[in-house]
Amino acid sequence: MLTGTGSVRHRSDTASKGALAVGYLALLVAVVAAHTSPATGYELSVYARTPTAFWIGVGVATAVGLVTALFARTVASRVLGLGLGVGSYAALVCLPLLRNYHYFGRGDGLTHLGWTRGILAGQKEVLSMLYPGIHTFAIFVGESAGLPLTRSLLYVVSAFAVVFALFVPMCAWALTGDLRTTTIAAFSAFLLLPITNVSTQLAPHTTTQTVLFLPVVVYLFVRYLRSDRDGTLVPTGVGALFALVLAALVVYHPQQALNFLLMLATVCGLQLVARRWTSHPSVTEPRRVYAPTGFLAVFWIAWSRGHERFQSGATNALGEIVTALTGGGGVAADTAQRGGSLAAIGSGLVEIFLKIFSVASVYSAVTAAVLLLALFWKLGGDDPVESSFHRYVAAALVPVTALFGLYLVGSVSTQAFRHLGFLLVFVTLLGAVGLGRGWDTLSDRLPGAPVGSAIAAFLAVALVVSALTVFPSPWIYLPSQHVSEQSMSGYETTFEHATVSDGVYSVRGGSDRFADAYYARKVPNTPFGSVNETAMRTDLSTYHGTGWYFAVSEADRKREVSAYDQLRYSRESFALVRTQRGVNSIVDNGDFELYYVTG
């Protein structure tokens, strides 16, 4: 016969199972709703055009997953809740696939598509590329599954996003061994803090995919610290696997690998100092990282040396940083210009910052508190690896943060935000560990339920806020990176039949990226550029002379009219193009128009 406590526990378990059933059903409905509503043309916002049933279903599934993963009485229910959260997250990041987007990734994304096509066609040597990782991965997926590269690249993007969500909690588990902290880390990973849509986005973009791969490296780093400590240079299975992922990190993107190399070098320095101070090191101390640091340094130099792209990029970046430090930087001017543009459409830098970085700021504050405490107290109790890890990271993030600051001061395009994405990986992990440890600490002094409820409520709000900025949309005054099939085929028709040496111009430029994707290489001696609103409203023939092509897509219209609120190009300017003398429409498929300007 059940006791009173046993009856309560039984009812609680039954309620958890019922809630989980509802959550998984809601997730299934969401996925079906998205899959049965494919995109038919360019969509300015993934959010607006995705069926409401999807958002309701994912919202219910995420809420059920969060509550059961944190508060269910049985481990099985907690794990099922965590799995439900992972499924909901995967459904969100896979929306371009679920909605059957032809492709997702303008700008760099189109260039990476072209490079991938070049490798497959034998026009481009893999070893000649600085970062061929995602391209060869996409070719493997496409050839194995019989998918076009436009599709396989999206699978690769989604795979890296899911890997990030899986390995952040694995890092937390390897570090703390605490299920509650691991659960908080999982839902913290779902926030996708490294994705800012400034210089990291969920599209084919080597920097972004490398940043999302970083938790795999950190996980093996923690495992390496915990591995056999009998000999510094004695090979181990974990060490071999660690070396493999370090090599992969370099191949995916040497810039991010350099960030991690700076961190490892700092850790080496700390371990050397600690060894001098300690005459009798304990066998429980973290394993020395001299070997993997040396391996990464040698592999990084060997891989990067001789690549002209890396050398020119490093030279340009260094030059701009030096210019900024000597008083010639343009960060203030750039910020003022962007702020003025946002103010012109009724927004501002503060609003954009709060939308994109509010959650990251909270996690950064928690991370700062964790690292400051680690310098004076042993976080992790009697576990020397966890307490050492926090101290290592506190010191190792200094050079990367300094590099981020130099790039920011130097106003080197959006390079600073690539380093910020790297930093936000550690902010995600350490912020989650801080929340978990804070829950444990406060539960000893306060009733456990209010503390847990407050953290759950915070995570719920953070998930909603972060979900709104996973993809670019008018919410953050950015157009979607969706590339419709009509737009792609329109440009392909242009490059196949037009005399492109005459020049292909577009609104704000961008036709060169489609040329990259079509030709699988840069197209020399072909004028690509943009057309201003004045010419679109008055006389295109006097803008670039006669005998050139002007491409206008639905993406251009929606971006300028809706996302940018007609800041530079009005709705009327698009309509007036057709009415001009000497402007002949030669392609019009409903989503893409091509004009030939004869004068």
Buried (B, 14 or more C-beta within 10 A) or exposed (E): EEEEEEEEBEEBBEBBBEBBEEBBBBBBBBBBBBBEBEBEBBBBBBBEBBBEBBBBBBBBBBBBBBBBBBBBBBEEBBBBBBBBBBBBBBBBBBBBBBBBBBBBBBBBBBBBBBBBBBBBEEEBEEEEBBBBBBBBBBBEBBEEEEBEBBBBBBBBBBBBBBBBBBBBBBBBBBBBEBBBBBBBBBBBBBBBBBBBBBBBBBBBBBBBBBBBBBBBBBBBBBBBBBBBBEEEEEEBEBBEBBBEBBBBBBBBBBBBBBBBBBBBBBBBEBBEEBEEEEEEEEEEBBBBBBBBBBBBBEBBEEBBEEBEEBEEBBEEBEEBBEBBEEEEBBBEEEEEEEBEBBEEEEBBBEEBEEBBBBBBEBBBEBBBBBBEBBEEEBBBEEBBBBBBBBBBBBBBBEBBBEBBEBBBBBBBBBBBBBBBBBBBBBBBBBBBBBBBBBBBEBBEEEEEEEBBBEBBEBBBEBBEBBBBBBBBBBBBBBBBBBBBBBBBBBBBBBBEEBEBEBBBBBBBEBBBBBBBBBBBBEBEEBBBBEBEBEBBBEBBBEBBEEEBBBBBBBBBBBBBBBBBEBBEBBEEBBEBBEEBEBBEEEBEBEBBBBBBBEB
